[in-house]
Amino acid sequence: MMNFTKKATLVFTMVVAFSLVGMAQTAFYSNEFSDGDLPAGWTTEDATLQGAEWTWCDDPDQGVGAGCVVNWANYYNQHDNGFFSTTADNGFLLMDSDKLGGLPLDHIALLNAAPIDCSAQAEVWLKLEALIGVFGLPTTGNAVLNVSNNGVDYTTFNLYDIDTGTRWSENPELTILDISSVAAGQSTVYLQWSWTGNYEYYWLIDDLQLFDGDPSIIFIPPNDMRVNSNFFATAPNVLWPLSQTEEFGFLADVENVGSTDQTGVSLNITIEDPNGDVAYTEDLAYGLVEVDTLVENVLFDGDGFTPSMMGLHTGTYTLTQDNVDDNPDNNVQTFTFEMTENVWAKHVAWDDATRPADANWEDPNEGWSWAYGNEYYCVNGDNLYFETITFTVEESDGGSGNTVFLKIYSWEDENADGLVNPDERGNALGLVTYVTTGTEDRTTPITLPITTLAGEQIPLESNTRYLAVIEYITDTPGDELLFGVSEVNDYSAQVFRSETIGLPRYAGVLGVNGDLDVEDYSTVGFGADIVPAIAVTLGFLEDVNSTQLSEANTINLFPNPAQQILNVDLDLVQNMEQVDLFVTDITGKIIQVKRMENIQRQQVELNLEGMSNGTYFLQVVTNQGVRTQTFVIQK
């Protein structure tokens, strides 16, 4: 995965060691880290002598405390805009790996606690609240706690299991750890936090306590199932032309983060249409889910949902089990998508901008050229063309006069490697250029018409994968230009599901190279949780529906006038591989689309709820021709 200057969005996981106990235990040592500095007797050092040290922070939003995270404003929205340990308001300790940038060697940042007397304790259990983000190295074996009873010989305990794809821990990450094997009955117990990393994010720790027994019952509720917020499938687009509707399906990772096994666990997905009616619902039964179990990558059995109505839809995953959940707030995850007339986008707002990190240009003499774009899969290209492309750019150094290229490519992954190879994408179908003025910013979109080099419309073809890409080409190393991105929608699970069933629908593509002509564009890019903020609109060609369906084919609409339901009776002279029904108003705006396959004789019911009184058109599109008939809604 590419490294980049603004790293990607919040994801969760939790690893907790515990055993069930019948009663609460007693804390014999506590530290809220509220002293305004490292606690008395505590020290910090970097074993590699590169300046990686632990510091104290009071208010990261205001930078209060000399050791606050330098780039907090860049990253805090990736973990719910804060640090939520129990006593975060009075300060905490942290190690800011990000501020050091790329180092020649991996840093080893050590935090050494003053010795703690555990001589009276038959058991010693450590409880800690934290937040950690990794990018280059996982936490296992790297973000650890070393414990000693003589200050020389240390036993290492892993605290977390966060990989570089997951990136962020829970917020706060609760760790309960039995260190009795080293600490019980010892008068001088040394705790040492050690972080081996290189250009990671940061590690925040707070609310350290030592107990004389397992304190799990205090902090971990018995019944707590969770739909993980970092991996649930959404629609493949957040703004989606109704003419391009296709079926998409569902999955979501669920986890038992409570202290008891759960039975009768079931996950439901429900899609509500713009009227608030249930358009689709499906259940996935898990049955028994044991303690500390993550159930991941399980697809719902059904084929999925095909949108057919214009407007905003809401999808909701809801997790239930036999026991009443002690924390119901994490049993639900929702997403939205809007079926539009002609707007295609993976985002709803232009809220940020980024570029690849410096190290991605491996040759120090190569220009900092790069490309970033969205993938849009065209189901039905009949009589449609690409009309406009919308994007944002930002000059990081206040410069101007840089040219960016906005391009439309078609792409077929001929070798199935998940990469957009140069020979697969070929020459751009359409192109428009933009020269920066220095006044651009990441939140102000720029919209341009896009055509072929000859100035002609770019027609769409059915069943074709298109890329809407912005490219910056320069010969100058260090010449940086930021492209607009959005981190609101995470497409990771949707991409995973589509790949699993052999019908990949990607979120974005990324290329970084001084010479983009020879560069493979990656479909992984910065990750599917951050997408290029590039929208396109579709136009309708002048020669729409020139071939009329022969009169031998009969199409009857009833009742007409209609109120809530319109029946469409089709009696065609031959079996049609595909029949599309388009409901439009008198301005030509598409209100509803229904796609059917292998149709000859069939009666179809169209739901007219939410549509106003007036005159409408039903357009029947087949591979043998098109017919348009009029109907009236009168309620």
HELIX and SHEET records of a PDB file:
HELIX    1   1 TRP A   72  TYR A   75  1                                   4    
HELIX    2   2 TYR A   76  HIS A   79  5                                   4    
HELIX    3   3 ALA A   88  ASN A   90  5                                   3    
HELIX    4   4 ASP A   98  LEU A  100  5                                   3    
HELIX    5   5 SER A  180  ALA A  183  1                                   4    
HELIX    6   6 SER A  216  PHE A  219  1                                   4    
HELIX    7   7 LEU A  242  GLN A  244  5                                   3    
HELIX    8   8 PRO A  328  ASN A  331  5                                   4    
HELIX    9   9 ASP A  358  ASN A  360  5                                   3    
HELIX   10  10 PRO A  422  ARG A  425  1                                   4    
HELIX   11  11 SER A  492  THR A  500  1                                   9    
HELIX   12  12 LEU A  516  VAL A  518  5                                   3    
SHEET    1   A 4 ALA A  27  ASN A  31  0                                        
SHEET    2   A 4 TYR A 202  PHE A 211 -1                                        
SHEET    3   A 4 PHE A  92  ASP A  96 -1                                        
SHEET    4   A 4 TRP A  54  CYS A  57 -1                                        
SHEET    1   B 4 ALA A  27  ASN A  31  0                                        
SHEET    2   B 4 TYR A 202  PHE A 211 -1                                        
SHEET    3   B 4 TRP A 125  ILE A 132 -1                                        
SHEET    4   B 4 GLU A 173  ASP A 178 -1                                        
SHEET    1   C 5 THR A  43  ASP A  46  0                                        
SHEET    2   C 5 HIS A 107  ASN A 112 -1                                        
SHEET    3   C 5 TYR A 190  GLY A 197 -1                                        
SHEET    4   C 5 ALA A 143  SER A 148 -1                                        
SHEET    5   C 5 THR A 155  ASN A 158 -1                                        
SHEET    1   D 3 MET A 225  PHE A 232  0                                        
SHEET    2   D 3 ALA A 252  ASN A 256 -1                                        
SHEET    3   D 3 LEU A 294  VAL A 295 -1                                        
SHEET    1   E 5 LEU A 239  PRO A 241  0                                        
SHEET    2   E 5 VAL A 332  THR A 340  1                                        
SHEET    3   E 5 GLY A 311  THR A 320 -1                                        
SHEET    4   E 5 GLN A 262  GLU A 272 -1                                        
SHEET    5   E 5 VAL A 278  VAL A 289 -1                                        
SHEET    1   F 4 VAL A 343  TRP A 344  0                                        
SHEET    2   F 4 ALA A 535  PHE A 540 -1                                        
SHEET    3   F 4 LEU A 384  PHE A 391 -1                                        
SHEET    4   F 4 ILE A 446  PRO A 449 -1                                        
SHEET    1   G 4 VAL A 343  TRP A 344  0                                        
SHEET    2   G 4 ALA A 535  PHE A 540 -1                                        
SHEET    3   G 4 LEU A 384  PHE A 391 -1                                        
SHEET    4   G 4 ILE A 458  PRO A 459 -1                                        
SHEET    1   H 3 ASP A 352  THR A 354  0                                        
SHEET    2   H 3 LEU A 482  SER A 486 -1                                        
SHEET    3   H 3 VAL A 393  GLU A 394 -1                                        
SHEET    1   I 3 ASP A 352  THR A 354  0                                        
SHEET    2   I 3 LEU A 482  SER A 486 -1                                        
SHEET    3   I 3 VAL A 531  PRO A 532 -1                                        
SHEET    1   J 5 GLY A 430  VAL A 435  0                                        
SHEET    2   J 5 THR A 403  TRP A 411 -1                                        
SHEET    3   J 5 THR A 464  TYR A 472 -1                                        
SHEET    4   J 5 TRP A 370  CYS A 378 -1                                        
SHEET    5   J 5 GLY A 508  VAL A 512 -1                                        
SHEET    1   K 2 LEU A 419  VAL A 420  0                                        
SHEET    2   K 2 TYR A 521  SER A 522 -1                                        
SHEET    1   L 3 THR A 554  PHE A 558  0                                        
SHEET    2   L 3 ILE A 565  ASP A 585 -1                                        
SHEET    3   L 3 ILE A 590  ASN A 607 -1                                        
SHEET    1   M 4 THR A 554  PHE A 558  0                                        
SHEET    2   M 4 ILE A 565  ASP A 585 -1                                        
SHEET    3   M 4 GLY A 614  THR A 622 -1                                        
SHEET    4   M 4 GLY A 625  ILE A 633 -1                                        
END                                                                             
